[in-house]
Amino acid sequence: MDIPKEINIPFFDITVVLGNLLDNAIEAVGKIEEDKYINIKLEYREGKFILEIKNSFNGVIIKEDDTICTSNLDKENHGIGLKSVKSVVEKYNGIMEIEYDESNFSVKVCIETPYEKLNLQKQGT
């Protein structure tokens, strides 16, 4: 992976995005018996941090007002993952795309983080 050691996104925000998406993928794969997979793609290209997680799932999507909701029965402690990811992505004027079919689920996050801006900030200009 050619991702710089330092990018213009705090570690906490990267953890919110990566942690929630991985938790969701692991939970989804745990609900099926066959053809389980999770693919993770991370890259830094042309000033953009790109994360894509694809996984198998049972095909059940619960939506409320065009928003994907948790299928977990414990609604009190679940259901804020995608909202948290979306909040971080919007904080950096990024893009989050969700695609799915009857057995595959994919979330792609793209956040612009120009490395040049980071260098300028380090120098105090």
RARAGI-V54465 format. One line per field, one symbol per residue. ss: DSSP state (h for helix, s for strand, l for the rest). phi: phi as a letter, one per 40 degrees, with the letter a starting at -180 (. if undefined). burial: I if it has 16 or more other C-alpha atoms within 10 Angstrom, else O. A space follows every 50 residues. Layout:
ss=???
phi=???
burial=???
This chain:
ss=llllllllllhhhhhhhhhhhhhhhhhhhhlllllllssssssssllsss sssssslllllsssllssslllllllllllhhhhhhhhhhhlllssssss lllsssssssssllhhhhhhhhhll
phi=.bbdcbbcbdddcccdccccccdccccccccbcbfcabbbbbabbfgbcb bbbbacacgcbbbbfgbcbcccccccbbhbdccccdccccdbfcbbbbba bcabbabbbbbcbdcccccccccgb
burial=OOOOOOIIOOOOIOOIIIOIIIOIIIOIIOOOOOOIOIOOOIOIOOOIII IIIIIIIIOOOOOOOOOOIIOOOOOOOOIOIIOIIIIIIOOOOIOIOOOI OOOIIIIIIIIIIIIOOOOOOOOOO
